[in-house]
């Protein structure tokens, strides 16, 4: 009984259980480019607005003059949320607004953080900006203090980094493997699309035949493989800067893909069509995954390792979801009330969720 309740909540109510801001745009990221002289810190204007009112004239558009007016209080905020220490002693910081930059999801404010401690051998960086308002926020950093590129990710559970130390390839792989898994499991739009791909496996075939679980796994595996191959291609291509698409149309298309997959599940289309859909839509989802890394990896020689590890993390999380959810759904789907009520309710809910997210992202 408990597993049925969990699945119903997952399929029917998942998308409405999260804040509107989570559904409205891609996960929040900031970027740190660190040298022995300074830290260049890029933070999205929409994220700055989330923690401090910047729109002084109320026209819903941030002007350079409004950013300059907010420079002093926001610098003080950064000084409380970003700290550098050496040998256990806190280091003084000089923080100033330096300009604007453009990342895949829009305009960012550029802040320069200077400290004499950056030139020292043992430096620890601590970061806590936005974690209290958005637990999905990540700060991605690349440092060449030691003469070799050091990649890292700061999150609520791991918000410190030792700068200047030699980071092995294995440690880099572990960090980005974990972040790939987290990105899939907390990326609600990607996960909802995957759930929409699983729904057809729970529908009874013609004449009420319930296919063997092994056959169901085989069919689902082929669909998921098509999705994997497609999004891996665009993830690699976009992250390496070969080509890219604007973030907003990609995020809207990802949301609409949930609705499309759910409607086709309700129509009981052939699995061959499902595989084609998964492959076509996977190309778009790859751009969404790449939005996390494309603005950072171009600066690092470890980009291929980080990119590959991130992709493997996504796939492991995806397989975990399939192996946990599919057997439970399969067992439940043999019951008449599932076919009559739960299946159509789940499909309609997923379709409505995709439309809702697309509207928010407009």
N, C-alpha and C positions, 0 to 999 in steps of 0.2 A: 504493500500500500504506500509506504513512504517513497519508494522509487517512482511510483506513478505520479505522486504529488510533485516530486522534484522535477520530473520531465515536463509536466504540464506547466509548471512555473517557468521552466527554461524556454519552452517553445512558444508559449502564449504571452507571457508577461515580461520577457527579458528586456526588450528594448524600452519599455516604459518605466523600468525600475531605476533608470540612471538619470542624472541631471540633464536638463536640456542642453547645457553647454557642452557636455560630453558628446551628445549626438550631433551637434551642429557643425563640428569641424574636426579635423584630424587631431591626433594627440599632440599636446603642447610640447615643444622642444625649444631649448636655447642652445647656443653654441659658444664654446670658449676656445680661442686660439692663443696659445700660451708660448711666450718666449722668455728669455732671461731678462728682458727689459720691461715687458708689460703683458697684461692679459687683455685681449680684445674680446668683449662680451657682447654677443648679439642676442637680443630678446625681442620677441614679437610685440608689435605695438598693441595688438589685441590682448596680449597677456599683461602688458604694462597697465592697460586700462582696467583689467580685472582686479588689480590690487591697489590702484590709485587712480582717482578721477583726473583725467588729463584734458577732457573736452570742455574747456572753459566757457565757450560760447554756446554749447549745446546743439551744434549743428550736425553731430554724429560723424564728423570728419576731423581727424587730427591734423593740425597745421604745425609747421616747424616752430612758429612762435609759441604755441602751446607747449610743445616739448621743452623748449628752452625755459619757459616759465616753471616747468615742473622739475628742472634739472637738480636743483638743490635738495628738495625733499626726497626725490627718488634716489639721489646719490646717497643720502643718509640711510634710506631703506636698504640699498645694496650693501652698504657698510655693515649693516646688522645681519644680513643674510649671506654674505660672502666674507670669509676670513682666511687669512694666510698666517701660518705660524712656522717658526724655525727653532729647532731645539727646545720645543715646548713653550717658547715665548711668542706672544701675539705680535704681528708686524703691522705698522701703520700703512694705510692705503690712501692713495690719491685717486679719486674717481671723478671722471668728467664725461659729459656727453660729447661724442665726436662726430655724429652724423647719422645717416640712414643707410641701410642696405636692403637688398631684395633677396629673399629666399623662396623656396618652392611654394610656400603658402602665403606669401605676401610680404609687406614691409616690416622691417625690424629696426629698432633703435640700436645704435652702436655705441658702446661705452668702453672707455679705456681705463683700465685699473693698473696703476703703477705701484711698485713696492721694491725697495732695495733688496728685500729678502729673496726675490725671485732669482737672483744671481748666486744664491748660496746652494750648498750641496743638498741639504736635507730640508725640503719644504713640504708642508702639508696644506692642502686646500680643502676647505669645508664650504658646503653650499646648501642652502635651505630655501631659496626663493621659490614661491608658488606651491611648495609641497603641502602647505596647510589648506590651500583652496583647490588644489588639483593633484591628487595622488598619482595621476598618470603622467605628470610632467617629468621630463628627463632633461638633464644638461649633458650634452655630448662635447667632449673635449679632445683636443689634439695638442700635444706639447712636444717641443723639440729642445727643451732646456738641456737635456743630456747629450744633445747632438744626434739622437735618434728619435724618430717619431714615436710618440706614446699616445695610444688611443684609450679613451675611457668613457664611461657612462656613469653619471651621478643620479641617484634615485632616492626616494625616501628611506629605503632600507640600506642603502650604501651611498652616503652623501659626502664621503671624504676620499681624497686621492693623494698619494705621495708623488710629488712632482720631481722629476729628475732621476728617479730610479729606473734601472733597466727592467723593462717589462717583457717577459718571454712571449714567444708566439703562442704557447699553450695558454697563458693567462689571458691574452687578448682574445683567443678563440673562445675561452670559457665565458668571458664577459659578454661577447656578442651572441654566443649561442643562447645564453639565458635571456638576453634582451629580445632576441627573436621570438622565443617562446612566450615571453610576457606580452610582446606586442600582438601576437595572434590571440592569446587568451583574453586580453583586455581590450583588443580592438573589436568592439561589439559589432560593427558592420561586417567585418570579415567573418566573424564567428556566426552571425546570423545567416550569411550567405551559405556557409558550409552546412548549417542546419537545414536550410532550404534544399540543399542538394541531397541530404539524407532522407528527407520526407518520402520521396517516391519509393524507397526501399521498404516502407512500412505499409504500402497499399497492397491489398490482395490483388492477385492477378485475375485474369478472366476465369469465370466459373468458380470464383471463390477459393482458388488454389493459393495456399501459403507456401511460397518458395522456400527451399532449404536454406538455413542460415549461411552455409558455405557459398551457395549461389548468390545470395544477397550481398555477402562480403565481396565477392568477385566483381559484381556489377558496380558496387559503390567504389571499390578500389580503382576501377578503370576511370570512373568519373572524376574521382579525386586526383588521380594521376594526371589527367588532362589539365585540370586546374593547376596542379603543381608545375607541370612543364611550362605552361603559358605564363604564370606569374613569375616563375624563376627567370624566364627570358627577359621580360621587361624590367624586373627588379635589377638584374645585372646591368642591362643596357642603360637604364635611367640613372642608377647609382654611379656608374662610371662616366656619366655625362655624354653618352653617345647621342641621346635625344631625350626630350622631356616634354611634358604637357603641363599646362597650368593646374595648380592644385584644386581650385574650386570645381571646374568641370569634372575632374577625375573623382572627387569626393561625391558629387551629385550622381555620377554614373554608377559608382559603387553602391550607393543607396538604392538606386533604381534596379540594379541587378538583383537585389534581394527580392523585390516585388516580382520581377520577371521569373526568377527561379521558383518562387512560391506559387505563382499562377500556373506555370507549366506543370508543377507537381500536382496541383488540383485537377489539371486536364489529363493527367495520366499519359504523358507523351512517352514515346519509345526511348529506351536507354541510349540508343545511338544519338538521338537528338540531345539528350542530357549531356552526353560527353562533348558534343559540339558546343553546347552552351557553356559548359564549364571551361573549355579551352578559350573560347572567345572572350568571356567575361574575365577569365584569369589574366589576360593581357592587361586589362584595365586595373585589376587589383594589384598587379605588380608595380604600377606607378604609385599606388597608395603606400605600399610597403617601402618603396624607394624614397618616399618623402622624408623618412626618418634619417637616411644615411647619405643621400646625394650631396647635401650641403657640407658634409664633413670629410668624406673619404677621399676627395680629390687631392687633399693635402698630404696624404700618408702613403708610404710604401707598403703598409700593412693592409691596404684597402681590400685586396683580393681575399686575404685571410678573414678579415672582419666581415666582409660581404658574404663569403661562403658560410661562415659560422652563423651569421644572422639568418641566412636562408635555411640552414639545417635546423636551427631552433624553431623556425616557423613550421617546418615540416613535422618535427617531433611533436609539437603541440597539436598540430592538425591531426596526426595519427592517434594521439592520446584521446582527443575528443571523439574520433570515430570509434575507437575500440571501447570506450566507456559508454557512449550514448547509443550506438547502433544495436548492441545486444539487448539493452533494456527496451528500446523502442520496438524491436522485433518481437520480443516476448509479449509486450503489451498489445501490439497490433493484432494479435490473434483474437482479441476479444471484440465482440460486436459493438460495444459502446465506443471503442476507439475508432473503428471505421465509420460509424455513423455520426459521432459528435466531435471527438478530439482531433481527428485528422483534418477535417475541413476547418475547424476553429483555429488550429495551428497554422494552416496554410493561409487563411484570411488574415490572421494576426501578423504573420511575417510580411505579407504583401502590404498591409496597412503601415507597418513599421517602416518599410523601405520608402514608401511615399512620404511619410511624416519626416523622415530624416532628410530626404531630398528637398522638401519644402523648407526645412530649417536651414539647409546649406545654401539656399538661394539668397 
